[in-house]
Amino acid sequence: MNRTLPPARYRPKPEAAFLENLIDPIDRLTESLFSILILLTFTMTSWIIGLSGSSEHSLDSRNIVELAIAALVTVIAYGVIDGVIYALLTMFGRGESHRLLQSVQAADSDEEAVDVIADNLDYMLEPITGEQERQQLYRHIFVQLRNSQPREIGLKREDVTAGLAHILVAVLVITPSLLPLVFMRQDPERAILVSNFISLFLLFFVGYRWGKYTGANPWKTGLIILSVIVVLVLFLFWLGG
């Protein structure tokens, strides 16, 4: 007997959290992955060296804290660099939009203006729309842009806050992995091991959440991200000798 599935019910988007109002999900994902990658480069390298039994590079309660501080400073530095670049690229993106507005308003005819808009948007809309639909949309856009005034291109407060949010995400995501290095410093080997396990779990959790957000298989996405980052860490260790 054929059974008809009930139509999917619309679920309103939940209210955005604090960080979600500042930076996009893909930026949070990227920031999280790079930060955990940086920390794992420190901790897994120390763990692998410890397995080699080298007394020259053995860890004690003092240098394991130094390791945690070095990893934290590196992550903060990465967050600052990424935040600054994000703010600059956002500002440059407004400049590109300003260029499009100027080109549309400087066109000699309506058809030329529509062609300018098409040149900038076709690559996004061709896979999901037909030619007639796009042309109607472009003409609506042209009507809106024809008498529009250009917006300010310079750096805005939102750019700065979003850049700072990158730093905050970079630090917050590795905080659980740093705690064992501080509070378990009297047992360095166990502290490193616990920190690594937490980092690996966070990688899987970040991938799992991303899979749920995008509608992909969350378990598969989490395992893929976990595997890729571990391979990258081992590759970086191999490069460092």
C-alpha positions as CSV (number, residue, x, y, z in Angstrom):
1,M,0.0,0.0,0.0
2,N,1.4,3.4,-1.0
3,R,1.7,5.9,1.8
4,T,2.0,9.6,1.3
5,L,4.4,11.3,3.5
6,P,3.1,14.4,5.2
7,P,4.5,17.7,3.9
8,A,7.5,19.0,5.9
9,R,6.3,21.6,8.4
10,Y,7.9,25.0,8.4
11,R,10.1,25.6,11.4
12,P,11.0,29.2,12.1
13,K,14.6,30.0,12.3
14,P,15.7,30.1,16.0
15,E,16.8,33.4,17.4
16,A,20.5,34.0,16.6
17,A,23.0,33.7,19.4
18,F,25.5,36.5,20.2
19,L,28.3,35.3,17.9
20,E,25.9,34.4,15.1
21,N,24.9,38.0,14.9
22,L,28.5,39.0,14.3
23,I,30.1,36.5,11.9
24,D,28.7,34.0,9.4
25,P,28.5,30.3,10.2
26,I,31.2,29.5,7.6
27,D,33.6,32.0,9.2
28,R,32.9,30.4,12.6
29,L,33.6,27.0,11.2
30,T,36.9,28.1,9.5
31,E,38.0,29.9,12.7
32,S,37.3,26.9,14.9
33,L,39.0,24.4,12.6
34,F,42.2,26.5,12.2
35,S,42.4,27.2,16.0
36,I,42.1,23.5,16.9
37,L,44.6,22.6,14.2
38,I,47.1,25.1,15.7
39,L,46.7,23.7,19.2
40,L,46.9,20.1,18.0
41,T,50.1,20.9,16.2
42,F,51.6,21.8,19.6
43,T,50.0,19.1,21.7
44,M,50.2,16.1,19.3
45,T,53.8,17.0,18.5
46,S,54.7,16.9,22.2
47,W,52.8,13.7,22.6
48,I,54.6,12.0,19.7
49,I,58.0,13.2,20.9
50,G,57.1,11.9,24.4
51,L,56.3,8.4,22.9
52,S,59.8,8.4,21.4
53,G,61.2,8.3,25.0
54,S,63.5,11.2,24.4
55,S,64.6,12.6,27.8
56,E,65.9,15.7,26.1
57,H,62.4,16.8,25.2
58,S,60.5,15.4,28.2
59,L,57.7,17.6,29.7
60,D,57.4,18.7,33.2
61,S,54.8,20.9,35.1
62,R,56.6,24.1,34.1
63,N,57.2,23.7,30.4
64,I,53.7,22.2,29.8
65,V,52.2,25.5,31.0
66,E,54.7,27.2,28.7
67,L,53.4,25.0,25.9
68,A,49.8,26.0,26.7
69,I,50.8,29.7,26.7
70,A,52.7,29.4,23.4
71,A,49.7,27.7,21.8
72,L,47.3,30.3,23.1
73,V,49.4,33.2,21.9
74,T,49.7,31.6,18.5
75,V,46.0,31.1,18.2
76,I,45.3,34.7,19.3
77,A,47.8,35.9,16.7
78,Y,46.1,33.9,14.1
79,G,42.7,35.3,15.2
80,V,44.0,38.9,15.0
81,I,45.4,38.3,11.5
82,D,42.2,36.6,10.3
83,G,40.0,39.3,11.9
84,V,42.0,42.1,10.3
85,I,41.9,40.5,6.9
86,Y,38.1,39.8,7.3
87,A,37.5,43.5,8.1
88,L,39.5,44.6,5.1
89,L,37.9,42.2,2.7
90,T,34.4,43.2,3.9
91,M,35.4,46.9,3.2
92,F,36.8,45.9,-0.2
93,G,33.6,44.0,-0.9
94,R,31.6,47.2,-0.4
95,G,34.0,48.9,-2.9
96,E,33.1,46.2,-5.4
97,S,29.4,46.8,-4.9
98,H,30.1,50.5,-5.4
99,R,31.8,49.8,-8.6
100,L,28.8,47.8,-9.8
101,L,26.5,50.8,-9.0
102,Q,28.7,53.2,-10.8
103,S,28.8,50.9,-13.9
104,V,25.0,50.6,-13.9
105,Q,24.4,54.3,-13.6
106,A,27.0,55.1,-16.2
107,A,25.5,52.8,-18.8
108,D,24.4,54.4,-22.1
109,S,21.1,52.4,-22.2
110,D,18.9,50.3,-20.0
111,E,19.9,47.2,-22.0
112,E,23.6,47.9,-21.3
113,A,22.9,48.4,-17.6
114,V,21.0,45.1,-17.4
115,D,24.0,43.4,-19.2
116,V,26.3,44.9,-16.5
117,I,24.2,43.4,-13.8
118,A,24.0,40.0,-15.6
119,D,27.8,39.9,-15.9
120,N,28.0,40.2,-12.1
121,L,25.2,37.8,-11.1
122,D,24.9,35.2,-13.9
123,Y,27.5,32.9,-12.3
124,M,25.3,32.6,-9.1
125,L,21.9,32.5,-10.7
126,E,22.4,30.4,-13.9
127,P,22.3,27.0,-12.1
128,I,18.9,27.8,-10.4
129,T,17.0,30.0,-12.8
130,G,16.0,30.2,-16.4
131,E,17.0,33.0,-18.8
132,Q,13.6,34.7,-18.7
133,E,13.5,34.7,-14.9
134,R,17.0,36.2,-14.7
135,Q,16.2,38.9,-17.2
136,Q,13.1,40.0,-15.2
137,L,15.1,39.9,-12.0
138,Y,17.9,42.0,-13.5
139,R,15.5,44.6,-14.7
140,H,14.0,44.9,-11.2
141,I,17.5,45.3,-9.8
142,F,18.2,48.0,-12.4
143,V,15.1,49.9,-11.4
144,Q,16.3,49.9,-7.8
145,L,19.9,50.9,-8.7
146,R,19.2,53.5,-11.3
147,N,18.6,56.3,-8.8
148,S,20.3,54.8,-5.7
149,Q,23.0,56.7,-3.8
150,P,26.3,55.0,-3.1
151,R,26.9,54.0,0.5
152,E,30.0,54.8,2.5
153,I,32.8,52.4,1.7
154,G,35.1,53.0,4.6
155,L,35.7,50.8,7.6
156,K,32.5,50.5,9.8
157,R,31.9,49.5,13.4
158,E,30.4,46.2,12.3
159,D,33.6,45.3,10.5
160,V,35.6,45.9,13.7
161,T,33.2,43.9,15.9
162,A,33.2,41.0,13.4
163,G,37.0,41.0,13.4
164,L,37.0,40.9,17.2
165,A,34.5,38.1,17.1
166,H,37.0,36.1,15.1
167,I,39.5,36.4,17.9
168,L,36.9,35.5,20.5
169,V,35.9,32.3,18.5
170,A,39.5,31.3,18.1
171,V,40.1,31.5,21.8
172,L,36.8,30.0,23.0
173,V,37.0,26.9,20.9
174,I,40.4,25.8,22.3
175,T,39.7,26.8,25.9
176,P,38.4,23.3,26.9
177,S,41.6,21.7,25.4
178,L,43.8,24.2,27.3
179,L,42.3,23.5,30.7
180,P,44.0,20.0,31.2
181,L,47.3,21.5,30.4
182,V,46.9,24.0,33.3
183,F,45.0,22.0,35.9
184,M,46.7,18.6,35.2
185,R,50.2,20.0,34.8
186,Q,51.6,17.8,37.6
187,D,51.0,14.9,35.3
188,P,52.2,16.2,31.9
189,E,51.7,13.0,29.9
190,R,48.1,12.6,31.0
191,A,47.4,16.3,30.5
192,I,48.6,16.1,26.9
193,L,46.6,13.0,26.3
194,V,43.4,14.5,27.7
195,S,43.9,17.7,25.8
196,N,44.3,15.8,22.6
197,F,41.2,13.8,23.2
198,I,39.2,17.0,23.9
199,S,40.5,18.6,20.7
200,L,39.6,15.6,18.6
201,F,36.1,15.5,20.2
202,L,35.7,19.2,19.4
203,L,36.7,18.7,15.8
204,F,34.1,16.0,15.5
205,F,31.5,18.1,17.3
206,V,32.1,21.1,15.1
207,G,31.8,18.9,12.0
208,Y,28.6,17.3,13.4
209,R,27.0,20.7,14.0
210,W,28.0,21.9,10.5
211,G,26.5,18.8,9.0
212,K,23.2,19.4,10.8
213,Y,23.3,23.1,9.8
214,T,23.8,22.3,6.1
215,G,21.5,19.3,6.0
216,A,24.3,16.8,5.3
217,N,24.9,13.6,7.3
218,P,26.2,15.0,10.6
219,W,28.1,11.9,11.6
220,K,29.8,11.6,8.2
221,T,30.7,15.4,8.2
222,G,32.1,15.2,11.7
223,L,34.3,12.1,10.9
224,I,35.5,13.7,7.6
225,I,36.6,17.0,9.4
226,L,38.2,15.0,12.2
227,S,40.1,12.8,9.7
228,V,41.3,15.7,7.6
229,I,42.6,17.8,10.5
230,V,44.4,14.8,12.0
231,V,46.1,14.1,8.7
232,L,47.1,17.8,8.4
233,V,48.6,17.7,11.9
234,L,50.6,14.6,11.1
235,F,51.7,16.2,7.8
236,L,52.9,19.3,9.6
237,F,54.8,17.2,12.1
238,W,56.4,15.3,9.3
239,L,57.4,18.6,7.7
240,G,59.0,19.8,10.9
241,G,61.0,16.7,11.2
